[in-house]
Amino acid sequence: MPFERQTLPQTVAEVEAGLASRMPGADTRLRRALLSVISRVVGGVVYGLDAFIFYISRQILPMSADEDYLPRLARPWRIFRKPADAATGQALFPGVADAAMPPQTLMQRGDGVQYESTAEAVAKNGSAIVPVRAVKAGKDGNAAPGTTLQLVQPVENFEFTGHVADGGISGGVDIEGVEAMRGRLITRWQQPPQAGAASDWVAWALEVPGVTRAWPYNRWMGLGTVGVLFVTDEAESPIPDATMVARVQEHLTDPDQKPITADVYVAAPTAKLVDVVIEGLDPATEAVKAAVRAELQDLFRREGEPGRVVLVSHIREAISTAHGEYDHVLISPLGNVYSEKHELPLLGDVHFVDAQDLGG
C-alpha cells in the first residue's frame, strides 16, 4: 500500500490524540487550552518536516529532481549543464583609410544589446571589417546581416553608425534548459558508454552548447569512420552554420573524447522544407491557425529526422489536435514525407485556403 501524506489538520489531530491517550482526563480539543496550543505547534512542526522529507525524496531520482538538485545528481556522471555562449560575427564601420579601431571597442543595437570588437580592425576601401562578440552570452546577441550598430563612444576617423556584415552575428545560445539536461542524464543512466556505440556519439555531440539533436552514421566514409549530423533547434535556424559545425568537430575529435580507432566527420544536414496546404480550416481564426502551426512545428521537431519518414497520418493528427480546430482537409502533402540520410525534414510554409482558391 503506498504511503500517503497527512494534511495539516490530520497531523494536528494525531498529536492531540497522542497527548489525550497519555494524559487521562485532559481535553486537547478545547480551543484555548494549553494542550490544544501545544498540539497545533507540534503538529505544524511535524507537518513542515514531513513536507521537507517529501521534497527531498523527489530529489533522489533525475525524473523528479528540481533545478537545484539535478546538477548534483548529474555531476558524478560527468554531465554538466551546458553554459550560455556569446554570439560572434563581423560588423562594418565606415572610416578613413588606414584608420584603426582598437579591440574592446563597444557598440550596440537599437534595443541596447552590446558588442565589443575582439581584435584591431583597419579601414580599407572606405570601411573596416570589425570582428565582434556579444558582451552578454545568449541567443539575444544573434543579429541578422544589415542590423544597425552604433558606437558607444566615438572612435577617431570612424563614423558613428555601422551595420552587421554579411553572414550576421550568430552562435549565441542560452544556458541549457533544465528539461534538456534532465533528458541527457536519464539517457546516460539508460544507455551507459560503450566505447563508441551510436548512443555515445549522440551523447558527446549533445555536450556542445547549442546542439539539441544528433544522429550518428556508421561507415560514413568507409571502414573505421563515423558521420555525425546535428541540429540547433533553439537557434535562429535549426541548420547549424560552419562555425557551429567546426565547434562540434573539434569537440568530437578531442583525443580524450573519441575512440582511438574512429575517424569522425561532422556535418550539417540539408534542410528539406515541407509546405503544408490546408483547405477549409474550421474555425479559420488567427488563434486556431497559430495553434495548427505550433502543432505542426512540434511534430516535425519530434519526428523529423534524416533518413526517416514523417507519416501523413501524423500530419493530419497534428492539425486535428490543435486547440480549437474542428475540421480541415489536408491538400498537401498527399503522402508520407521521405528524406535521404543527409536531409532533415523541416516545416515550411503553412497555407490556409478556401475551396474557391483551388478552383473549386
Sequence and secondary structure as in RCSB ss.txt:
>XXXX:A:sequence
MPFERQTLPQTVAEVEAGLASRMPGADTRLRRALLSVISRVVGGVVYGLDAFIFYISRQILPMSADEDYLPRLAR
PWRIFRKPADAATGQALFPGVADAAMPPQTLMQRGDGVQYESTAEAVAKNGSAIVPVRAVKAGKDGNAAPGTTLQ
LVQPVENFEFTGHVADGGISGGVDIEGVEAMRGRLITRWQQPPQAGAASDWVAWALEVPGVTRAWPYNRWMGLGT
VGVLFVTDEAESPIPDATMVARVQEHLTDPDQKPITADVYVAAPTAKLVDVVIEGLDPATEAVKAAVRAELQDLF
RREGEPGRVVLVSHIREAISTAHGEYDHVLISPLGNVYSEKHELPLLGDVHFVDAQDLGG
>XXXX:A:secstr
       HHHHHHHHHHHHHHHSTT  TT TT HHHHHHHHHHHHHHHHHHHHHHHHTTSSTTT  TTTHHHHHG
GGT      B  EEEEEEEB TT EE TT EEE TTS EEEESS EE BTTEEEEEEEESS SGGG B TT EEE
ESS  TTB SEEEEEEEEEE  B    HHHHHHHHHHHHHS   SS HHHHHHHHHTSTT  EEEEEETTTSTTE
EEEEEE TTSSSSS  HHHHHHHHHHHT TTTS TT EEEEE  EEEEEEEEEEEEES  HHHHHHHHHHHHHHH
HHH  TT  B HHHHHHHHHTSTT  EEEEEE  S B   TTEEEEEEEEEEE GGGGT 
